[in-house]
């Protein structure tokens, strides 16, 4: 029997690293969940454990194509986030962000549904303001190798805000900073997964540039908490709001920490820096603290230990 208070929630990119954790959380809270994914970077393995739940459904679909569903809420996460994947087909990456936003906003408008956009810290580009606050407009290269991703996310934010202003749509925009955790792909291509896999395999950890560039790493459970909290805030609060860990660490420091925690004998090799790679990245989360009463709870040591254990089991 379906409860009257059950919400029908669509999660695009629901079979991905972050999306699968979100689907799991939403189901645990008594909702009906539709996981929509084209399985480009998502994996059915990420949601296999949810298939026995009668209120969970998988839909193989691409967000660049309109879909017509009966839903109450939408979490729009669909888009490859790793440079390795989003640079393979940059046109498709832009289309996923822009056309995906248009199609999901259209569905939300038809069904009077609330919708959350998973935006990115990449909208800030290689920031000249540090740490980054939501009122900073960014310093981006609109024609660079990474622009397919960050310009797509910037355009999606514009579309969300225009639908809100013009049509009164209930929206939430989250700017997500570097996130890691269980269910990351082994060949994801981002620094955290690269280093863990290399360390566990006894290979040299590849550092691009001098390793002094900084990142702020958020564990996936903390991100899912923020998403659910944000969706349930009053409609007047739309964001954008930074969701990330304000603890800044250099790439070299994270490489050394992973070598230590895995007990690996791996060394570190240096390679040329990547084009348009941000030199520093750290969120100001004052707005998230004030409006969402949220801040990260999982420390780097705990998050890394859980992630390393996952990779140990996932490696062939």
C-alpha positions in Angstrom: 0.0 0.0 0.0 1.4 3.4 -1.0 1.4 6.0 1.8 -0.4 9.2 1.0 2.6 11.2 2.2 5.1 9.4 -0.1 6.9 11.8 -2.5 7.6 10.7 -6.0 11.2 11.8 -6.6 13.2 11.7 -9.8 17.0 11.6 -9.6 18.8 12.2 -12.9 22.2 10.6 -12.9 20.8 8.4 -10.2 23.1 5.4 -10.9 26.3 7.6 -10.6 28.7 7.9 -7.7 26.7 10.7 -5.9 23.3 9.9 -7.4 23.2 6.3 -6.1 23.9 7.5 -2.5 21.1 10.1 -2.9 18.6 7.4 -4.2 19.5 5.2 -1.2 18.9 8.1 1.2 15.6 9.2 -0.3 14.3 5.6 -0.2 15.3 5.2 3.4 13.2 8.2 4.2 10.1 6.6 2.8 9.9 8.1 -0.7 9.3 6.6 -4.1 12.4 7.1 -6.3 12.9 7.0 -10.0 16.6 6.7 -11.0 17.1 8.1 -14.5 20.5 7.4 -16.1 22.0 6.8 -19.5 24.9 4.8 -17.9 27.7 6.8 -19.5 29.5 7.2 -16.2 26.8 5.7 -13.9 26.7 2.0 -13.2 23.9 -0.5 -12.5 26.1 -2.0 -9.8 25.8 1.2 -7.8 22.0 0.6 -7.3 21.7 -3.2 -7.5 21.1 -3.4 -3.8 18.1 -1.1 -4.2 16.3 -3.2 -6.9 14.3 -5.3 -4.3 12.7 -2.1 -3.0 9.2 -1.9 -4.6 9.4 1.9 -4.5 12.6 2.1 -6.6 12.6 2.2 -10.4 15.5 2.5 -12.9 14.9 4.3 -16.2 17.5 4.2 -18.9 17.2 7.6 -20.5 19.3 10.5 -21.6 18.3 13.9 -20.1 19.0 15.6 -23.5 15.7 14.0 -24.6 12.4 15.1 -22.9 10.7 12.7 -20.6 7.2 12.7 -19.2 6.8 11.3 -15.7 4.5 11.8 -12.7 6.8 13.3 -10.0 6.8 15.7 -7.0 10.5 16.6 -6.9 13.5 16.4 -9.1 17.2 16.2 -8.2 19.1 17.0 -11.4 22.6 15.5 -11.1 23.0 14.2 -14.7 26.4 15.2 -16.2 29.8 13.6 -16.2 32.0 15.4 -13.6 35.4 14.0 -14.3 37.5 15.8 -16.9 38.6 12.4 -18.3 35.0 11.7 -19.2 33.5 15.1 -19.9 36.4 16.0 -22.3 35.8 12.9 -24.5 32.7 14.5 -26.0 32.6 18.1 -25.0 29.6 18.9 -27.2 27.6 16.2 -25.4 28.8 17.5 -22.1 27.4 21.0 -22.8 24.2 19.5 -24.2 23.8 17.4 -21.0 24.0 20.4 -18.8 22.0 22.8 -20.9 19.4 20.7 -22.6 19.1 18.5 -19.6 18.3 21.5 -17.5 15.8 22.7 -20.0 14.1 19.3 -20.1 14.0 18.9 -16.4 12.8 22.4 -15.8 10.1 21.9 -18.3 9.0 18.7 -16.5 9.1 20.5 -13.1 7.0 23.3 -14.6 4.4 20.9 -16.0 4.1 19.0 -12.7 4.5 22.0 -10.3 7.5 20.1 -8.8 10.4 21.5 -6.8 13.7 21.0 -8.5 17.4 21.0 -7.4 20.3 21.7 -9.7 23.7 20.0 -8.9 25.9 22.8 -10.0 29.7 23.0 -9.4 32.5 25.0 -8.0 33.8 24.9 -11.5 31.6 27.9 -12.2 34.3 29.9 -10.4 36.9 28.8 -12.8 40.5 29.6 -11.6 39.3 32.0 -8.9 41.1 35.2 -8.1 39.1 35.5 -4.9 39.8 33.1 -2.0 38.0 31.5 -0.4 35.1 31.6 -2.9 31.7 33.1 -1.9 28.5 32.8 -3.8 28.6 36.5 -4.9 31.9 36.0 -6.7 31.2 35.8 -10.5 34.3 33.7 -11.3 37.3 33.8 -13.6 36.7 31.4 -16.4 38.0 30.6 -19.9 34.9 30.2 -22.1 36.8 28.5 -24.9 39.2 26.3 -22.9 39.4 22.5 -22.6 37.3 22.6 -19.4 34.8 25.1 -20.6 32.3 22.4 -21.8 31.7 21.6 -18.2 31.9 24.9 -16.4 30.1 26.9 -19.0 27.3 24.2 -19.2 26.9 24.5 -15.4 26.8 28.3 -15.5 24.2 28.2 -18.2 22.1 25.7 -16.2 22.2 28.1 -13.2 20.9 30.9 -15.5 18.1 28.7 -16.8 17.1 27.7 -13.3 17.0 31.2 -12.0 15.0 32.4 -15.1 12.4 29.7 -14.7 12.1 30.7 -11.0 11.7 34.5 -11.9 9.5 34.1 -14.9 7.4 31.1 -13.9 7.6 31.0 -10.1 9.3 27.6 -10.2 10.5 26.2 -6.9 14.3 25.8 -7.3 17.5 25.0 -5.4 21.0 25.6 -6.8 23.9 23.9 -5.0 27.5 24.6 -6.1 29.3 21.4 -5.2 33.0 21.4 -4.4 35.4 18.3 -4.8 33.6 15.3 -3.5 34.9 11.8 -2.9 33.8 8.5 -1.4 32.5 5.0 -2.0 31.3 4.1 -5.5 33.7 6.3 -7.3 34.8 4.7 -10.5 38.2 3.0 -10.4 39.1 4.9 -13.6 37.3 8.1 -12.6 40.3 10.2 -13.4 40.0 12.6 -10.5 42.8 13.1 -8.0 41.4 11.2 -5.1 40.5 8.0 -7.0 43.7 8.2 -9.1 45.9 8.4 -6.0 44.1 5.6 -4.1 44.2 3.2 -7.1 47.8 3.9 -7.8 48.8 3.5 -4.1 46.9 0.2 -3.8 48.5 -1.1 -7.0 52.0 0.0 -5.9 52.3 2.5 -8.8 53.8 5.9 -8.7 51.2 8.6 -7.8 51.0 11.1 -10.7 51.0 14.7 -9.6 50.3 17.3 -12.3 52.2 20.5 -11.8 54.2 21.2 -8.6 51.5 19.7 -6.3 51.0 23.0 -4.5 47.6 23.5 -6.0 44.9 23.1 -3.3 41.5 21.4 -3.1 38.8 21.0 -0.5 37.5 17.4 -0.3 33.9 16.7 0.8 32.8 13.2 1.7 29.8 12.0 -0.3 27.5 11.4 2.8 27.9 15.1 3.8 26.9 16.2 0.3 23.8 14.0 0.3 22.8 15.5 3.7 23.1 19.0 2.2 21.0 18.1 -0.8 18.2 16.7 1.2 18.3 19.6 3.7 18.4 22.2 0.9 15.4 20.6 -0.9 13.4 21.0 2.3 14.2 24.6 3.1 11.6 27.3 2.6 10.8 28.1 -1.1 12.2 31.6 -0.7 15.7 30.3 -0.4 16.9 29.3 -3.9 20.7 29.5 -3.6 23.2 29.3 -5.2 24.8 27.9 -2.1 28.3 26.5 -1.8 28.5 22.9 -0.5 32.0 21.8 0.2 34.6 21.3 2.9 36.4 24.5 3.9 39.5 22.6 5.0 42.0 23.3 2.3 44.8 20.8 1.4 47.5 20.7 -1.3 47.6 17.9 -3.9 51.0 16.8 -2.5 49.6 16.6 1.0 46.8 14.4 -0.1 49.1 12.2 -2.1 51.4 11.7 0.9 48.4 11.0 3.2 47.0 8.3 0.9 50.4 6.6 0.6 50.6 6.6 4.4 47.1 5.3 5.0 47.4 2.5 2.4 50.8 1.5 3.7 52.0 1.7 0.1 55.6 1.8 -1.1 54.6 4.0 -4.0 56.6 7.1 -4.9 55.4 10.3 -6.5 56.1 11.4 -10.1 55.6 14.9 -11.5 53.9 15.6 -14.8 53.1 18.9 -16.7 50.2 20.9 -15.2 46.8 20.6 -16.8 45.3 23.4 -18.9 43.1 25.8 -16.9 43.6 23.7 -13.7 42.6 25.9 -10.8 45.5 26.9 -8.5 43.3 27.2 -5.4 39.8 26.0 -4.5 38.2 26.5 -1.1 34.5 27.3 -0.4 33.2 29.9 2.0 30.2 28.0 3.5 28.8 30.8 5.7 25.6 30.8 3.6 25.2 27.0 4.0 25.7 27.3 7.8 23.2 30.2 8.0 20.5 29.0 5.7 20.8 25.2 5.9 22.3 24.7 9.3 24.8 22.5 7.5 28.5 21.9 7.6 30.6 18.8 6.9 30.7 16.2 9.6 33.0 13.5 8.2 36.7 14.3 8.6 39.3 13.6 5.9 40.9 10.7 7.9 37.5 8.9 8.3 36.4 9.6 4.8 39.6 8.4 3.3 39.6 5.2 5.4 36.1 4.3 4.2 37.0 5.2 0.6 40.2 3.2 0.6 38.4 0.2 2.1 35.9 0.4 -0.7 38.6 0.5 -3.4 40.4 -2.4 -1.9 37.3 -4.5 -2.4 36.5 -3.0 -5.9 39.9 -3.5 -7.4 40.3 -6.7 -9.5 
